Amino acid sequence: MSWIERLYQTYESNKTAIGDPGEEMPLLPICHTTQKAHVTIVIDGNGNFLRASVVPKTEARTIIPATEDSAGRTSGTTPHPLCDKLQYVAGDYARFGGEKEPCHEDYLALLKRWKDMDGGQAKLSAVFAYVSKGAVAADLVKGGVLHADATSSRLINEWPDKKSAPEIFRLLAGGYDAKGKSKPWQADAFVRWSVETPGDPQPEVWLDRGLWESWERYYGSLKSLQGLCFVTGAVADLAKQHPAKIRNDGDKAKLISSNDISGFTFRGRFADAEEACGVGFRVTQEAHSALRWLIARQGRRDGDQAVVAWAVSGVEIPDPMADSFSLLFGGPAEEVNGGGYTAQEVSLALSAKIGGYSARLAHTDDVVVMALDSATPGRMAIRYYRELTGSEFLARIENWHRGCCWRQHFGKDRIFFGAPAPRDIAETAYGTWRDGKVHIDDKIMKATVERLLPCIVDGAALPRDLVDSCVRRASSRNGIEPWGWEKTLGIACALFRYQYKERNYAMALERDRNTRDYLYGRLLALAEHMESRALYVGGEQRATNAEKLMQRFADRPYSTWLTLETGLTPYRVRLRAKRPGFLHRLETEIDEVVSVFDGDDFTSDKRLTGEFLLGYHCQREALRPVSAKEGEQEAGEVGETDTDNEE
Amino acid sequence: MKNRVEFKVSGRFALFTDPLTKIGGEKCSYHIPTYEALKGIAKSAYWKPTFVWAIDRVRVMRRIRTQSKSVKPLAYGGGNSLAIYTYLADVEYQVQARFEWNPHRPDMEQDRKTEAHWNIAQRMIKKGGRQDIFLGTRECQGYVEPCVFGEGPGEYDGCGDLAYGLMFHGFDYPDETGVNELHSRFWRPVMADGVVTFPRPEECTIRRFVRKMIPKPPRSAGLAEEGLEA
């Protein structure tokens, strides 16, 4: 089904969430937008002023009716129909020193037309009666909300003493910015209404469902263009414009747009946009409203790119773009485990989490994954679109987190067994290190994230170049911060393991695995361990040969191993004197590893595949003493806490 | 009747643009080909004004994958804009089509030779078509080969039904309908085990008048044309 139809269905099935005051960015009723209000004016049913108050910042978000033009206004003079700034609602705006062009007449006319169409709305009549008096600013001053100069009756621009300033100055401080431009001041206050009539439990106009519907009806009735809606297939009132502000409040890009007067993107067969395509007004409003809500609620934005996954029924689903850690333990309420998480903890948490989702998500519920991006500020494109059933989606997510799982080292308090996020994978594969930080080109990042989406959502195979690139990065440690290299190693291992699922790599050392690359990886870890211990014993601090030669080792393992092993001789001498037991253990292990090589495998100088990283990582973990595994250790200090008692 | 042909068409990319995304310029492909696109492919392989191609069925052989590309479309008035197109990647379809005489071309009556056209169509499909084949849009080159419809394993075998909502079917051109109007047709496709069975153009109930259009059919009658006679 098409994306817009799915969004429309999502809106229809989540109508209970419309205007939910508990949400940061609620699902908006159609033809409505949100604004931050500064002042609430309470009037009675006959339009008499009762009182006014300043709105605290936390409650400022207000749902207001808007026309297509007013929703998109930047500095123009198109009024919102009901709640608006003083400039529009106050007839005495200019008398109190308002400097902008007063637009009261337009506002009154719009409100009157709406009120006349829908006579049943008592609140509209009351607001209209009140604003017609033209004394909004005067009442606000009288009510002590705004503050005017006693002599000139002009509103005060800036309160002299910041500390004792009345509340309104905390929202609209006034004054001038560094460039000498005036900042918002009292006269820019945004007003919302509350109409108190006996027996009405909902005095606030911005929460009144009846008013929302009334505006929808009124605004819909203005639509004159009828035609076939390409989404529902029915004849409907067609939209002339499609909403913007999809990814954020400042977003001008539209998913459906047409301004083709000169570009001939579609003209030729068609003479104008109406001939080429038509979408019902309600459908597009609802679909865009739903998309905006979904992106704010559960989407991931990365520059221009937004990725969102949702269930059409509105049930919460796991984020496909999250790494295992934030998926399972990243909730704000949850205490993050001090050290890290073991494979078992993660596995249990994953089962519980997926189980929880599947209990709420009916298995035939549709889940949609969509990625949006724009190449130009005005238009937005769908980069990825996929529909699946709920059970399929959960199975794929679980499969990804179980299959692409390795010990990840994302920082001191983020050590876990699990899958990395697409973002981290992209950074690892294509990022460059500068000044101890990883930098990645925006386009490569987006393209990589897009390439990874099908791997997670469709269970597609990982792109080979991506895995190869990660493996190469993990093999060359030069120029990467130690913590960054640990992260790279974890990601490379996870990807390699996922790419070769059928080989069933365990996340712990497999002593009976005798493939060449795995064994060479183990040898490298053993050599590194022996050398770093010898250096520690000798009180030296420098990188081991194994670290330095890792890249060469990956390319030509046999000849590099000869170099490494020869280089170990002085360290062996040192260890024989000071840590004979330790040396014996390691030497036995090295011999064991060398002896299980098959035939000519050992003497072949063929390049190692990513498998050697798995062997290396597992062997290193196995060498790490128990106490160090629990406490946290930085890379390069492997085994330092090991107190050798065989001396 | 010997008027049915079967062919395979494949390509690295395909773009069967969703009309919603067409007008803005950020084109995004439908997941399955439209009737009109397949008809165009059949026409590119072989066509004469004597007949009209009708598409019976299409079988989607490969898993539907999309890939977006950043493109730099040239603007008509010079310069360029930037856009992101979302293509289908690595597609292969088996198509079953048939030709029917165009009743609005009585002047072509002497050319209504089923056997001859069928044989030419078969030969043309074997050769890869008379004109360039493209999947949806011009930049998506496609390749036509003969095949037996339903033969070979498809990646959607046994996948059950997948519904696609309202989708573009094709255009009613005046030279095929006899009415001097252009209409676009819509339908609700369901893909059953990878196979989409198209309704005949007349069977589509959702239809939209686009504009008046006057047909400009080729008037030639082949070798019977004046001046070509020996």
Chai-1 contact restraints between the chains, C-beta under 6 A:
chainA,res_idxA,chainB,res_idxB,connection_type,confidence,min_distance_angstrom,max_distance_angstrom,comment,restraint_id
A,M1,B,G165,contact,1.0,0.0,6.0,A-B,restraint_1
A,S2,B,G165,contact,1.0,0.0,6.0,A-B,restraint_2
A,E5,B,G165,contact,1.0,0.0,6.0,A-B,restraint_3
A,L228,B,R208,contact,1.0,0.0,6.0,A-B,restraint_4
A,G233,B,L166,contact,1.0,0.0,6.0,A-B,restraint_5
A,G233,B,F186,contact,1.0,0.0,6.0,A-B,restraint_6
A,G233,B,I206,contact,1.0,0.0,6.0,A-B,restraint_7
A,I256,B,L20,contact,1.0,0.0,6.0,A-B,restraint_8
A,I256,B,G24,contact,1.0,0.0,6.0,A-B,restraint_9
A,S257,B,G24,contact,1.0,0.0,6.0,A-B,restraint_10
A,S258,B,I23,contact,1.0,0.0,6.0,A-B,restraint_11
A,S258,B,G24,contact,1.0,0.0,6.0,A-B,restraint_12
A,S262,B,G77,contact,1.0,0.0,6.0,A-B,restraint_13
A,G263,B,A75,contact,1.0,0.0,6.0,A-B,restraint_14
A,G263,B,Y76,contact,1.0,0.0,6.0,A-B,restraint_15
A,F264,B,Y76,contact,1.0,0.0,6.0,A-B,restraint_16
A,T265,B,G25,contact,1.0,0.0,6.0,A-B,restraint_17
A,F266,B,K22,contact,1.0,0.0,6.0,A-B,restraint_18
A,F266,B,I23,contact,1.0,0.0,6.0,A-B,restraint_19
A,A273,B,I23,contact,1.0,0.0,6.0,A-B,restraint_20
A,E275,B,V210,contact,1.0,0.0,6.0,A-B,restraint_21
A,E275,B,R211,contact,1.0,0.0,6.0,A-B,restraint_22
A,A276,B,I23,contact,1.0,0.0,6.0,A-B,restraint_23
A,C277,B,P19,contact,1.0,0.0,6.0,A-B,restraint_24
A,C277,B,L20,contact,1.0,0.0,6.0,A-B,restraint_25
A,C277,B,I23,contact,1.0,0.0,6.0,A-B,restraint_26
A,D373,B,I84,contact,1.0,0.0,6.0,A-B,restraint_27
A,A375,B,S70,contact,1.0,0.0,6.0,A-B,restraint_28
A,A375,B,L82,contact,1.0,0.0,6.0,A-B,restraint_29
A,A375,B,A83,contact,1.0,0.0,6.0,A-B,restraint_30
A,A375,B,I84,contact,1.0,0.0,6.0,A-B,restraint_31
A,T376,B,L82,contact,1.0,0.0,6.0,A-B,restraint_32
A,R379,B,G24,contact,1.0,0.0,6.0,A-B,restraint_33
A,R379,B,E26,contact,1.0,0.0,6.0,A-B,restraint_34
A,A381,B,E26,contact,1.0,0.0,6.0,A-B,restraint_35
A,A381,B,I84,contact,1.0,0.0,6.0,A-B,restraint_36
A,I382,B,C28,contact,1.0,0.0,6.0,A-B,restraint_37
A,I382,B,T86,contact,1.0,0.0,6.0,A-B,restraint_38
A,R383,B,S68,contact,1.0,0.0,6.0,A-B,restraint_39
